């Protein structure tokens, strides 16, 4: 059986890098992308420079996968922008950036990936939301709105793509100890963790475990679902 072909966005660091390393280790042919070159390389991994909100770039990446592999099995839409700022202090330009990356970027990669996946009547798409959505976290209005849109997008695409053998699900991580939360005040993180059933930071393995479940071939009857971590929902 040929190695699975997996496309992961936002792989330069953090969760994206961890997932790329994981699936290469499991024998996948992994293609990743980010806005700049990563500071690491890995046999079995191919990197492309792209802004996920760039429609032409998304098409180019999927086209290169078609030429190199003839198919795409998994898409993990990890790329995203987080923003913590009171609404009264948030410029429209910042909101636009968040929406373009988190919503438009997710949409165009889902669309382009599904075009290739449907040729083999099989595909697994995993999008990224956040526990900030069900928590309705204050100070994150634009970010929460963008990730709520990802949830709705996931649920609609799950219905649209089902006839092609493609599942579309989402993972909603809690804060994970990456660069993304490094600048967040400790008291804000502590207050958030206190609202979880399991009051600790998430780990990269926690996130990978959820993604693993959704992309399993045996998970073909599971679609349109959002799995929030940490006992939040």
Buried (B, 14 or more C-beta within 10 A) or exposed (E): EEBBBBBBBBBBBBBBBBBBBBBBEEEBBBBBBBBEEBEEEBEBBBBBEBBBBBBEBBBBBBEEBBEEBEBBBBBBBBBBBBBBBEEEEBEEEBBEBBBBBBBBBBBBBBBBBBBBBBEBEBBBBBBBBBBBBBBEBEBBBBBBBBBBBBBEBBBEBBEEBBEBBBBBBBBBBBBBEBEBBEEEEEEBBEEBBEBBEEEEBBBBEBBBEBBBBBBEEEBBEBBBBBBBBBEBE
